[in-house]
Amino acid sequence: MAEWTIDPAHSEIAFKVKHLLVSSVTGQFKTFSGSVSASQPDFSDARVQFEAAVDSISTNNEQRDGHLKSPDFFDASGFPKLTFVSTSIKRKTGQEYTITGDMTIRGTKRRISLDATYNGTAKGFEGDVAGFEISGELNRQDFGLRWNNLTEAGAVVVSDQVRLALAVELKKVSVEVPVAA
């Protein structure tokens, strides 16, 4: 079984949400960690664990970031982390997978599925690295992020649908060698 960790210097955890239903606001979590265990070199049997620090959210707007960290949205003081733990991985075609798992935000756990593309493995400066592009969508209402408002014209300020976009580079940290019986 090979053990891998997310390299935060070469990874990005981003999301997009519609604002006034006409444009998208992009945000990122700047502080995150994760691990992957896999015995197959193509990660077809991978187990994934991930967490992000809610207080590290950044949309390049301090006022909006403060609102997102407040009890109206993520409630960073009460729920400092969001987590994802995979329950299965299934190959769709070639290097394309569906990763299903439990996402927990604001203490609410929901099952979600993510699309993943395995970009391959290469020798890096400090050992093996593997790359993935991961995308998905979730409904923020499902996780208790219920704040919204209407404009004078009746437009919704923030969409319920949140698109996820992750670029992840993993670093191999160990390989468990089976012991002969």
Phi and psi in degrees as GROMACS dihedral restraints (atoms count N, CA, C in turn):
[ dihedral_restraints ]
;  ai    aj    ak    al  type     phi  dphi    fc
    3     4     5     6     1   -93.3    20    10
    4     5     6     7     1   140.9    20    10
    6     7     8     9     1  -112.2    20    10
    7     8     9    10     1   134.5    20    10
    9    10    11    12     1  -130.1    20    10
   10    11    12    13     1   152.5    20    10
   12    13    14    15     1  -127.4    20    10
   13    14    15    16     1   152.9    20    10
   15    16    17    18     1   -71.2    20    10
   16    17    18    19     1   133.3    20    10
   18    19    20    21     1   -92.7    20    10
   19    20    21    22     1   102.7    20    10
   21    22    23    24     1   -65.0    20    10
   22    23    24    25     1   -22.6    20    10
   24    25    26    27     1   -72.2    20    10
   25    26    27    28     1   -18.8    20    10
   27    28    29    30     1  -124.5    20    10
   28    29    30    31     1    25.1    20    10
   30    31    32    33     1  -134.5    20    10
   31    32    33    34     1   158.1    20    10
   33    34    35    36     1  -142.3    20    10
   34    35    36    37     1   131.5    20    10
   36    37    38    39     1  -115.0    20    10
   37    38    39    40     1   102.0    20    10
   39    40    41    42     1  -124.0    20    10
   40    41    42    43     1   161.7    20    10
   42    43    44    45     1  -145.2    20    10
   43    44    45    46     1   159.3    20    10
   45    46    47    48     1  -134.9    20    10
   46    47    48    49     1   141.5    20    10
   48    49    50    51     1  -140.5    20    10
   49    50    51    52     1   141.2    20    10
   51    52    53    54     1   -70.6    20    10
   52    53    54    55     1   137.8    20    10
   54    55    56    57     1  -113.1    20    10
   55    56    57    58     1   122.7    20    10
   57    58    59    60     1    57.2    20    10
   58    59    60    61     1    18.7    20    10
   60    61    62    63     1    61.5    20    10
   61    62    63    64     1    14.0    20    10
   63    64    65    66     1  -122.5    20    10
   64    65    66    67     1   -18.7    20    10
   66    67    68    69     1  -140.6    20    10
   67    68    69    70     1   167.3    20    10
   69    70    71    72     1  -114.5    20    10
   70    71    72    73     1   140.5    20    10
   72    73    74    75     1  -103.6    20    10
   73    74    75    76     1   131.1    20    10
   75    76    77    78     1  -104.5    20    10
   76    77    78    79     1   139.2    20    10
   78    79    80    81     1  -137.0    20    10
   79    80    81    82     1   167.3    20    10
   81    82    83    84     1  -141.1    20    10
   82    83    84    85     1   156.9    20    10
   84    85    86    87     1  -102.9    20    10
   85    86    87    88     1   122.8    20    10
   87    88    89    90     1   -86.3    20    10
   88    89    90    91     1   -25.0    20    10
   90    91    92    93     1  -117.5    20    10
   91    92    93    94     1   118.8    20    10
   93    94    95    96     1  -157.3    20    10
   94    95    96    97     1   163.3    20    10
   96    97    98    99     1  -152.3    20    10
   97    98    99   100     1   162.3    20    10
   99   100   101   102     1  -172.5    20    10
  100   101   102   103     1   162.9    20    10
  102   103   104   105     1  -140.1    20    10
  103   104   105   106     1   154.0    20    10
  105   106   107   108     1  -134.5    20    10
  106   107   108   109     1   133.5    20    10
  108   109   110   111     1  -114.7    20    10
  109   110   111   112     1   133.0    20    10
  111   112   113   114     1  -153.8    20    10
  112   113   114   115     1   137.2    20    10
  114   115   116   117     1   -97.1    20    10
  115   116   117   118     1   -18.5    20    10
  117   118   119   120     1   -94.2    20    10
  118   119   120   121     1   136.4    20    10
  120   121   122   123     1   -64.9    20    10
  121   122   123   124     1   -18.5    20    10
  123   124   125   126     1   -95.3    20    10
  124   125   126   127     1     8.4    20    10
  126   127   128   129     1    64.8    20    10
  127   128   129   130     1    19.4    20    10
  129   130   131   132     1   -70.2    20    10
  130   131   132   133     1   -11.2    20    10
  132   133   134   135     1  -120.8    20    10
  133   134   135   136     1    25.1    20    10
  135   136   137   138     1   -64.5    20    10
  136   137   138   139     1   147.6    20    10
  138   139   140   141     1  -118.5    20    10
  139   140   141   142     1   128.9    20    10
  141   142   143   144     1  -119.4    20    10
  142   143   144   145     1   137.2    20    10
  144   145   146   147     1  -131.6    20    10
  145   146   147   148     1   136.3    20    10
  147   148   149   150     1  -146.7    20    10
  148   149   150   151     1   145.6    20    10
  150   151   152   153     1  -147.4    20    10
  151   152   153   154     1   149.3    20    10
  153   154   155   156     1  -130.4    20    10
  154   155   156   157     1   142.7    20    10
  156   157   158   159     1   -80.6    20    10
  157   158   159   160     1   118.1    20    10
  159   160   161   162     1   -60.0    20    10
  160   161   162   163     1   -36.1    20    10
  162   163   164   165     1   -65.8    20    10
  163   164   165   166     1   -11.5    20    10
  165   166   167   168     1   -92.3    20    10
  166   167   168   169     1     6.0    20    10
  168   169   170   171     1   -61.7    20    10
  169   170   171   172     1   138.7    20    10
  171   172   173   174     1  -143.5    20    10
  172   173   174   175     1   126.3    20    10
  174   175   176   177     1  -118.4    20    10
  175   176   177   178     1    14.3    20    10
  177   178   179   180     1    64.2    20    10
  178   179   180   181     1    27.9    20    10
  180   181   182   183     1  -147.6    20    10
  181   182   183   184     1   106.5    20    10
  183   184   185   186     1   -59.1    20    10
  184   185   186   187     1   -39.4    20    10
  186   187   188   189     1   -65.1    20    10
  187   188   189   190     1   -45.8    20    10
  189   190   191   192     1   -64.5    20    10
  190   191   192   193     1   -41.9    20    10
  192   193   194   195     1   -60.6    20    10
  193   194   195   196     1   -41.9    20    10
  195   196   197   198     1   -61.3    20    10
  196   197   198   199     1   -40.2    20    10
  198   199   200   201     1   -65.9    20    10
  199   200   201   202     1   -41.3    20    10
  201   202   203   204     1   -64.0    20    10
  202   203   204   205     1   -31.8    20    10
  204   205   206   207     1   -80.2    20    10
  205   206   207   208     1   -14.2    20    10
  207   208   209   210     1   -77.1    20    10
  208   209   210   211     1   170.5    20    10
  210   211   212   213     1   -60.4    20    10
  211   212   213   214     1   -17.7    20    10
  213   214   215   216     1   -62.0    20    10
  214   215   216   217     1   -29.7    20    10
  216   217   218   219     1  -124.0    20    10
  217   218   219   220     1  -102.9    20    10
  219   220   221   222     1   -76.9    20    10
  220   221   222   223     1   -23.9    20    10
  222   223   224   225     1    54.1    20    10
  223   224   225   226     1    63.9    20    10
  225   226   227   228     1   -57.1    20    10
  226   227   228   229     1   -33.9    20    10
  228   229   230   231     1   -71.8    20    10
  229   230   231   232     1   -34.6    20    10
  231   232   233   234     1   -87.2    20    10
  232   233   234   235     1   -28.2    20    10
  234   235   236   237     1  -136.8    20    10
  235   236   237   238     1    79.4    20    10
  237   238   239   240     1   -70.2    20    10
  238   239   240   241     1   -15.0    20    10
  240   241   242   243     1  -132.9    20    10
  241   242   243   244     1   150.1    20    10
  243   244   245   246     1  -112.3    20    10
  244   245   246   247     1   147.2    20    10
  246   247   248   249     1  -134.1    20    10
  247   248   249   250     1   157.9    20    10
  249   250   251   252     1  -140.1    20    10
  250   251   252   253     1   131.7    20    10
  252   253   254   255     1  -130.9    20    10
  253   254   255   256     1   122.0    20    10
  255   256   257   258     1   -71.0    20    10
  256   257   258   259     1   149.6    20    10
  258   259   260   261     1  -115.3    20    10
  259   260   261   262     1   -22.1    20    10
  261   262   263   264     1  -163.1    20    10
  262   263   264   265     1   158.4    20    10
  264   265   266   267     1  -136.4    20    10
  265   266   267   268     1   132.7    20    10
  267   268   269   270     1  -131.2    20    10
  268   269   270   271     1   133.5    20    10
  270   271   272   273     1   -75.6    20    10
  271   272   273   274     1   131.0    20    10
  273   274   275   276     1   -90.7    20    10
  274   275   276   277     1   -58.6    20    10
  276   277   278   279     1  -156.2    20    10
  277   278   279   280     1   144.1    20    10
  279   280   281   282     1    44.1    20    10
  280   281   282   283     1  -110.7    20    10
  282   283   284   285     1  -100.0    20    10
  283   284   285   286     1    12.8    20    10
  285   286   287   288     1   -99.6    20    10
  286   287   288   289     1   131.2    20    10
  288   289   290   291     1  -130.7    20    10
  289   290   291   292     1   160.0    20    10
  291   292   293   294     1  -113.7    20    10
  292   293   294   295     1   122.3    20    10
  294   295   296   297     1  -105.6    20    10
  295   296   297   298     1   121.4    20    10
  297   298   299   300     1  -109.4    20    10
  298   299   300   301     1   141.4    20    10
  300   301   302   303     1  -171.4    20    10
  301   302   303   304     1  -177.8    20    10
  303   304   305   306     1  -100.0    20    10
  304   305   306   307     1   118.1    20    10
  306   307   308   309     1   -99.2    20    10
  307   308   309   310     1   133.1    20    10
  309   310   311   312     1  -121.8    20    10
  310   311   312   313     1   120.6    20    10
  312   313   314   315     1  -133.3    20    10
  313   314   315   316     1   131.5    20    10
  315   316   317   318     1    55.6    20    10
  316   317   318   319     1    33.4    20    10
  318   319   320   321     1    78.5    20    10
  319   320   321   322     1     2.5    20    10
  321   322   323   324     1  -105.2    20    10
  322   323   324   325     1   124.3    20    10
  324   325   326   327     1  -102.9    20    10
  325   326   327   328     1   130.1    20    10
  327   328   329   330     1  -137.4    20    10
  328   329   330   331     1   147.1    20    10
  330   331   332   333     1   -81.9    20    10
  331   332   333   334     1   130.1    20    10
  333   334   335   336     1  -132.1    20    10
  334   335   336   337     1   161.7    20    10
  336   337   338   339     1  -122.1    20    10
  337   338   339   340     1   139.9    20    10
  339   340   341   342     1  -123.3    20    10
  340   341   342   343     1   145.1    20    10
  342   343   344   345     1   -91.1    20    10
  343   344   345   346     1   133.1    20    10
  345   346   347   348     1  -130.8    20    10
  346   347   348   349     1   138.4    20    10
  348   349   350   351     1  -114.5    20    10
  349   350   351   352     1   122.2    20    10
  351   352   353   354     1   -85.5    20    10
  352   353   354   355     1   116.0    20    10
  354   355   356   357     1   -87.7    20    10
  355   356   357   358     1    -4.5    20    10
  357   358   359   360     1   114.0    20    10
  358   359   360   361     1   177.1    20    10
  360   361   362   363     1  -124.2    20    10
  361   362   363   364     1   142.7    20    10
  363   364   365   366     1  -141.5    20    10
  364   365   366   367     1   162.4    20    10
  366   367   368   369     1   -82.3    20    10
  367   368   369   370     1   121.1    20    10
  369   370   371   372     1  -100.4    20    10
  370   371   372   373     1  -173.9    20    10
  372   373   374   375     1   -65.0    20    10
  373   374   375   376     1   -30.0    20    10
  375   376   377   378     1  -118.9    20    10
  376   377   378   379     1    25.1    20    10
  378   379   380   381     1   121.9    20    10
  379   380   381   382     1  -165.5    20    10
  381   382   383   384     1   -71.8    20    10
  382   383   384   385     1   139.6    20    10
  384   385   386   387     1  -130.1    20    10
  385   386   387   388     1   150.4    20    10
  387   388   389   390     1  -132.5    20    10
  388   389   390   391     1   145.3    20    10
  390   391   392   393     1  -121.2    20    10
  391   392   393   394     1   144.3    20    10
  393   394   395   396     1  -139.0    20    10
  394   395   396   397     1   144.5    20    10
  396   397   398   399     1  -111.7    20    10
  397   398   399   400     1   126.0    20    10
  399   400   401   402     1  -128.5    20    10
  400   401   402   403     1   136.0    20    10
  402   403   404   405     1  -140.4    20    10
  403   404   405   406     1   160.6    20    10
  405   406   407   408     1  -179.3    20    10
  406   407   408   409     1  -175.4    20    10
  408   409   410   411     1  -146.1    20    10
  409   410   411   412     1   146.2    20    10
  411   412   413   414     1  -143.4    20    10
  412   413   414   415     1   161.2    20    10
  414   415   416   417     1   -99.2    20    10
  415   416   417   418     1   116.9    20    10
  417   418   419   420     1   -62.0    20    10
  418   419   420   421     1   -29.3    20    10
  420   421   422   423     1   -60.6    20    10
  421   422   423   424     1   -32.8    20    10
  423   424   425   426     1   -61.8    20    10
  424   425   426   427     1   -20.9    20    10
  426   427   428   429     1  -110.7    20    10
  427   428   429   430     1    14.1    20    10
  429   430   431   432     1    82.6    20    10
  430   431   432   433     1    11.2    20    10
  432   433   434   435     1   -90.6    20    10
  433   434   435   436     1    79.8    20    10
  435   436   437   438     1   -97.9    20    10
  436   437   438   439     1   -14.2    20    10
  438   439   440   441     1   -56.3    20    10
  439   440   441   442     1   139.4    20    10
  441   442   443   444     1  -161.6    20    10
  442   443   444   445     1   172.4    20    10
  444   445   446   447     1  -152.3    20    10
  445   446   447   448     1   163.3    20    10
  447   448   449   450     1  -117.0    20    10
  448   449   450   451     1   144.2    20    10
  450   451   452   453     1   -76.3    20    10
  451   452   453   454     1   173.1    20    10
  453   454   455   456     1   -59.4    20    10
  454   455   456   457     1   -30.1    20    10
  456   457   458   459     1   -84.9    20    10
  457   458   459   460     1    -1.8    20    10
  459   460   461   462     1    92.4    20    10
  460   461   462   463     1     7.8    20    10
  462   463   464   465     1   -78.6    20    10
  463   464   465   466     1   142.5    20    10
  465   466   467   468     1   -73.8    20    10
  466   467   468   469     1   134.5    20    10
  468   469   470   471     1   -74.1    20    10
  469   470   471   472     1   -44.4    20    10
  471   472   473   474     1  -127.4    20    10
  472   473   474   475     1   127.0    20    10
  474   475   476   477     1   -66.9    20    10
  475   476   477   478     1   152.8    20    10
  477   478   479   480     1   -76.8    20    10
  478   479   480   481     1   -28.5    20    10
  480   481   482   483     1   -81.9    20    10
  481   482   483   484     1   129.8    20    10
  483   484   485   486     1  -120.6    20    10
  484   485   486   487     1   125.1    20    10
  486   487   488   489     1   -94.4    20    10
  487   488   489   490     1   133.3    20    10
  489   490   491   492     1  -103.2    20    10
  490   491   492   493     1   140.9    20    10
  492   493   494   495     1  -143.4    20    10
  493   494   495   496     1   110.9    20    10
  495   496   497   498     1  -119.7    20    10
  496   497   498   499     1   133.5    20    10
  498   499   500   501     1  -114.1    20    10
  499   500   501   502     1   114.4    20    10
  501   502   503   504     1  -123.6    20    10
  502   503   504   505     1   128.6    20    10
  504   505   506   507     1  -112.9    20    10
  505   506   507   508     1   128.0    20    10
  507   508   509   510     1  -103.9    20    10
  508   509   510   511     1   145.0    20    10
  510   511   512   513     1  -112.3    20    10
  511   512   513   514     1   130.8    20    10
  513   514   515   516     1   -72.0    20    10
  514   515   516   517     1   128.8    20    10
  516   517   518   519     1  -110.8    20    10
  517   518   519   520     1   -23.4    20    10
  519   520   521   522     1  -167.5    20    10
  520   521   522   523     1   161.3    20    10
  522   523   524   525     1  -131.8    20    10
  523   524   525   526     1   123.6    20    10
  525   526   527   528     1   -83.7    20    10
  526   527   528   529     1   123.1    20    10
  528   529   530   531     1   -93.6    20    10
  529   530   531   532     1   124.5    20    10
  531   532   533   534     1   -62.7    20    10
  532   533   534   535     1   140.9    20    10
  534   535   536   537     1   -89.5    20    10
  535   536   537   538     1   129.5    20    10
  537   538   539   540     1   -69.1    20    10
  538   539   540   541     1   140.0    20    10
